[in-house]
Amino acid sequence: MSLTTTVPKEYVHRASLSEVFLTGWHESGPDAFTVTAQWPRSHSFYSSRHAVHDPLLLCETIRQTFPLLTHAAYGMPFGHQLSWSHFQYAVNPQAMQIERSPAELELRIQCRDIRYLRSVPASMSMSIEVLRNGGLLALASTRFGCHTPKVYERLRGGHEGTGRASGGRLPPDPVPYTVAGRDRPEDVVLAATTEPRRWQLRVDTEHPVLFDHPVDHVPGMLLLESVRQAAHALDTSQAPVMLTAMDVTFNRYVEYDEACWIEGESVSPVAASARRSVRVNARQSDALAFTATADLTDF
């Protein structure tokens, strides 16, 4: 009998074993890998609504493959830092149904456009197919950078090493959790403003999942969550919908010490199956921090 375990939590940059979703990996070809993962039937933050898995659980699972493969397959030393520049996914809603046992996934990953610095990757792109029970669950692509401590120090310009710093300020009050498409107020990452379709990013550094470990900038998964919540806030129908696709370009780090503003608008759907699409921009210090588009689909 083969025994199942997770990959080492250090390889996916998580502090809690319960937040590690990857169970194994092997090389399948030149710069090609197969990674296995398991999703729980329920999760405290990536909550299962309407008997389907949360698409942001897919995003976190894919995010964990970046450090896993750069450390385990490409020899990136611990202490190096990763930075997202682009991320895109599209999911098959029918494959996201919750079954009687945890979901077993296979991620087929092709690494490409790899730029090396002294035999260690400095940046790379990944194309990812996610399979469940042999069928296609999602397609994704991404690009990210890998930075030595010295390079990261230059990139961060004095912000590195600040851990959970947030200036001692409490996060602003959240919008109603039903507006944000959440089940609990503590999971809401948007705060209301006096302007329609504009919110302040709500950064609660005590959140046990989004801040599983200290980081010196607002985590990328929190930014993806803000896109999802803005999309729900713009959708006033209250019908059950899933964020079936997202395309995000990250332009700069989002810092703790200044307000970040999330702006959203409805746009014409790109996918034929989407009920509506939204564009979401984040601004901080009068600069565009990230821009995203997302599709909402009925289920």
N, C-alpha and C positions, 0 to 999 in steps of 0.2 A: 504494500500500500504506500503510495506517495503522500508525503505530508506537505501541507500548504502553509506558507508563512509570508510575511511581508519582506520587502527589501529593507535594508537598514535605514532607519529614519534619517540618519545623517546624509544619506545619498539624495534625499528628496527635500532637504532643508525644512524639516518639521521637527518639533519638539515632542509631540505626543504620538505614540504609536497608533492610537485610534484614528489619527488623521492621515495615516499612510494607506493609500489605496492600491499601490503597485505591489505585485506579488512575485515577480520574477522578470528576467530578460535573457535574451541570447542574441548573438550576431547571426543574421540570416543571409548576408552578402556584403559586398563592399559598401561601407557606410550605411548599411541597412540592418535594422534590428526589429525583433519582435518582443514586445513588452506585454506582460499579462497583468490584469488588474481585477479587483473585486469591489463591487459596490454593496454597501449594506442596504437592507430593505427600508431603513429609516435612518435619518441623520439629524442632529440637533440644529444644524444651520442649513445644510443643503436638503431642505425638507421635501418630502414626497407629498405632492398635492394632486388630488384627483386621480390617484393610483398610477402616477407616472413619476419617473425619476427626474430630479432637477437638472436642467441642462448645465447649470453652473457647476454641478458635480463632475460633469464631463470636462469642463474647462480646468478645474483643479486637478483632475486625473492627468490631463495632457500636460499641464504645467509641471507636474512632478517628474515627467519624463526628461525635462531639460537638464536639471541637475543630475538625475540618475545617470544618463548617458554621458554627459560631459565628464563626470567623475569616474564612473566605472569603465566606460568604453574608450574615452579619449584622454584619461589621465590628468584631468584638471585638478590641481591640489585644493584641499579644503582651505578656506580663507579667501579664495577667489569669489567674485560676485557676478551675478547674472543680471542683465537688464533687457527688458522686453522692448522691441521696436515695432513689431507688428504681430497681430494674432487674428485669425479668421477661422470660423467653424460653421458647419451646416449639419443639422441633425435630422434623422428620420424619426418623426414623432411616434410612429407605430412600434419602433424598436425600443422605445423608452418605457414601455409598460412594466409595472412592478409585478414580479411573479412570486411564487411561494418560497423561493430560495434566493439568496443574494445573486446579483448579476455578475456573471463571469465574462470578462472582456479580453479581447486580443487587439493590441495596437501594433499595426505594421508601419514602421517608421523608416523613411528614407532621408538621410542627412545630405545636404548639398550646399554649394556655395560656401564651403568652409574656408575661412581665412585663419592661418596659423601665425602665432608669434612664439618663436623659440620652441617649436614642436607641440605647443598647447593651443587649442582653438581660441581665437580672439573673437570670432563671430561665426554663426552658422544659421542656416535655414533648415526647417524640417517640413516634410509632407507626411501626413498621418492619415491612415485608414483605421477606423475603429470598428471591430466586428463583435457581434454578440450572437451566440448560437450559430455561427457560420454566416450570418447575414450582416449586411452593412448597417451600422448604427449611425456613423458620422464620418465626415471628411473634415480635415483641419489642416491649416498651414501656419507657420510662424517663423519669425526671425528674432534672434536675440544676440546680445553681446556677452562675452566672458572677459572679466577684468581682473588683472592682478591687483593686490592691495594698493600699490603705488598709483596705478592708473585710476583705480576707483577713488582714491583720495583726491586726485586732480579733478575727476568728474564731479565729485560731490562738493568741492569748494568750501570745506569747513563744516558741512552737514553730516559727514560720516561719523559714526560712533555715538550718535545721540540716542540710540535705543528707542525707548517708548516715549521720548520727549514730546510734549504737546503744550509746553508753556504753562502747565498747571491749570489750563482752562478746561472746564467741563464742556462736553459737546453740546451744541444747541438742541432744543427739543425736536424730536422727530416729527415728520408728517404722520398722519394716521396710518397705522400699519396696513390697513386694508387698501389704502390708496397706493401704497408702494408694492402691493402684491405679496406681503409677508404675513406671517401668522403671529408674530410677537413684536412689540415695540422695540425691544433691545436689538433686533436685527435690522432695523431701518437705518440707512446710511444717508438719507436726504432730510434736510430741514427746510421749512417753508420760508419764502421771502415775500416781499410785497409785490413782486412782479410775476405775472403768469408764465408758466413753463420755464421758470428759473428757480433753482434750489441751491442752498449751501451744502457742500459735502459735509456730512456728519462723520467725524472720525473718533470712534470710541476705542482708545488703545487698550481698554480692558476686555474687549470682546475675545472670548476664549478660542475662537476658530480663526477669525480674520487676523488676530494678533497672537497666533500660536507661539511665536517667539519674537524677541525684540528686533525691530528693523528701524533704519534711520530715515525712512521715507514712507509715505502711504503705500501699502502693498498693492500690487497689480490686481489681485483678486477683489479687493475692495472697490477698485475703479470699475471692474467689470460688473460688480454688483450694482454700482450706481447707474450704469447703463440700463441694466434690467429693471431697476426700480423706477427710473425715469420713463422707460417705455410703458410700464404699467400705469404710472401716474398720468400719462398722456392718453391712455385708453380708458375712457369713462363708461364703457359698456358694461363692465363687471362680468363679462362672459369669461368662461375658463379659456385661457390662452397660454401658449408656451413660447418662450423665446427660442425659436428654432434656428436662427442664424445671427451671427454677429461678425462685424469686420471693424477692427480697432487699430488705429495707428497711435503709438505713444511718442510724443514729441519731447517730453522732459519729465523729470521727477516731480511728483506732487509733495510739497513739504508740509510739515506740521504747523509752522509758525505763522502762516497766513491763510486767510479764507480761500477756499477753492469753490468756484461757482459752476454748477451744472446747468446747461441750457439745452432744451430739447424742442423738437418740432416734428410734426408728422410729414412724411414724404411719400411719394408714390411707391407702392410695393415693387420690389425687384423680382421676387419669386412669385410665380403664378399661384402657389398655394398659400401665400401670406395674406392675412386679412388686412394688415396694415404694417407699414414700416416707419421707423423713426430715425432721426439723426440727433446725436447727442454730442455736445462739445463741453469740454472742461477748461476753465480759464483760471489762472492764478498769476498774480503780479502782472496783469495785463498781457499775459502771453497764453497761447493755446497749449494746454498740457496734453490733451489727447482729443481725438475725434473718433466717433464711432457711428456706424449704422447698424440697425437691428431689425429683424423680422418677427412679428407676432403672428402665430398660427392658431386657429381654433382646434380644440381637441375634445 
